[in-house]
Each structure stands twice: as C-alpha cells, then as structure tokens.
Amino acid sequence: MDFKNLINRSFLESPMSLLRIWLGIAFIIHGLPGIFSAGYMEGHTAFMELMDFPMPAFLAYLSKGGELIFGILLLLGLFTRFASLGIIINMIVATFFAMRGDIFGDYQAEISFTYLIIALALFLTKPTALSLDDFFWKSELT
C-alpha cells in the first residue's frame, strides 16, 4: 500500500482512528504524573481515602498505572478493545463514584464521561486504520 492510500484510508474511511489516537494521548498524559511526579500518588491516594474507596493506595496505583498502559496501547492501536475496556471501567468509577455522576454540573465528571463514551465507541468498533490491531489481525477481527 502506498502512502497516499494509507492517508486516504486512515482519515476518510476511519475517523475513529483520530478518536483512538486522541484518547491514547490524553490517557498517557493523565497517567504519567502518577509514575514520574514526586508526591502525586500520595495526593491521589488521599483522594481515594476521602472517597472511602477500599485499599486506596492500591487503587490509586492501579488507576494511574492503567491510564498510562491503556493510553499507550490505544496510541499504538494494540489490543484496542482490551485497552478501551480498561478505560471504560476506570471512567465509570471516576464519573459515577468519585464525581457522583454529576456529568453536567461538574466539568471533571463531564470530561470523564466523555472519555467513557469515546472508549465505549472504540470498544464497539472494528480495528481502526493506523493501528497495530489492523496490521496484525485484520482478517480475524473484521
């Protein structure tokens, strides 16, 4: 396939690729501070404790580590359905438990819910162009 056809297929036939790439970048950016910023996880753990989540330190690391890993997988388009499911679960917890489901009154809940909807759309679609899923498993997944 030549470059012109790749670009045409990517952006004209599969606009979901743009959503997948954007969501991947967003989750990488959200997950990175949990791994590399001193003191960030203590604050995230304290928030989990405030919300009365069980095992707050474990869940804080699980959520931020998941955001980073799932973001990388989405950016690459690798195991997209698995990564989308992880984001769906994370955003259900964030939207409806941590932010009490106030999706039109709290901008953070609205953003979390929007991420949830995008991840759900990616979960329900076939592999997108410019993805490793499409490259490796196109015939098995369509």
N, C-alpha and C positions, 0 to 999 in steps of 0.2 A: 504494500500500500504506500503510495507516495504521500508527501507531507500535505499537499493541498487536499487530498481526500480525507486525511486524518483530521485536519482542522474543520472541514465541512461536516464530517460525521460528528465530531465532538460537539460543536456548538449549534448546529442546525437540527440534528437528529436527537441529541441527548442533552437538553438543558439541565437535566438532573445532575450532570457532571459538575456544573457550576455550584449547585447547592451542596453536593458532596465535598467538593474542594473547600468551599467557604466554611462549612461546618467543621471539617477537619482542622483547618487553620484556627478557628475560634476555640476549639477544644484543646488544641496544643497550647495556645496562649493562656487558657484558663488553668491547664494542668501544670505548666512549667513552674509557677511560683511555689506550688506545693512541694516540689522536688528541690528547687535551687535557691529559694529565698529563705534566709535565716529568720526564724520566728514565725513564718507564715503558718506552718502547721499547728503551732500552739494556739494561734488565734482561731483557726478553723476547728480545732478540737474543742476549744472553749465554746464556740458557736454550737457545735453538736451537743455539748453538755447542756447548754442553755435551752436547747430544743428538746431535751430529755431523750435523746437517742441512746439506745444501749451501746456499750462498747464504743464510746465516742472517738477515741484515738484510732482504733482500728478502722472505723467507718470513715474518718477523715482521710486517712491514708488511702483507703480503698477508693473513695470518690475521686480524690485528686489524681491518684495513680491511674485510675480508669479513664479519667478525662484525657490524660496525656497519651496513654496507649491507644485508646479508641480514636483519638484525634489523628494520631499517626497512621493508624490503619485506614481511616477514612480518606486522608490526604492521598495515600497510595492507592486507594481503591482495592484494598486487600481484605478479604473476609468482611466485606461491607455489611452484610446482614447481621453478622455477629457483633460488629462494632456499633451498628445502629441500635441493636437491641440493648447493648450496654448503656448507650446514651439515653435511650428511652427510659430504662429503669432509673438511671441517675436523675433524669429530669422529672420523672414522676415524683420521686422523693423530694427533690428541690422545690418543685412547684406546689405540690399538694400537702406536703408535710412541713417542710421548713418555712415556706412562704404562705402557708394556709390557703392556697388556691385562689388568692385574690388577683387573678390574671389581668383585670382591667383597672385595678386600683393601685397596684404595686408594679413599677416598671421592671423590677428584677424578676418578679413572677411572670410578667408578660414575656420577657426575653426567654426565660426558662421554658415557658410553654411553647414559644415559637421554635426553640431548638427541639423540643419534643415532637412537634408536628413535622419538622423537616426530617428528623431521624425516622419517624414513622413512615413518611413518604419514601425515604431511601430503602427502608426495610421491605416495603411492599413492591418495589420496582426491580426489574432485572438489572444486571450489571451495567453500569454506565460506561460511556466511552472514556478513554484516557484512564482506565483503571486496570490494575493487575488482575482483578477478577475476570474482566472481559478478555484479557490477553490469555490467561491460563485456562479458564474454564468456560469459555463462551458456549461451546456446544452442549455442555452438561447443564448449564443454568438457564438456558433460554427456553 
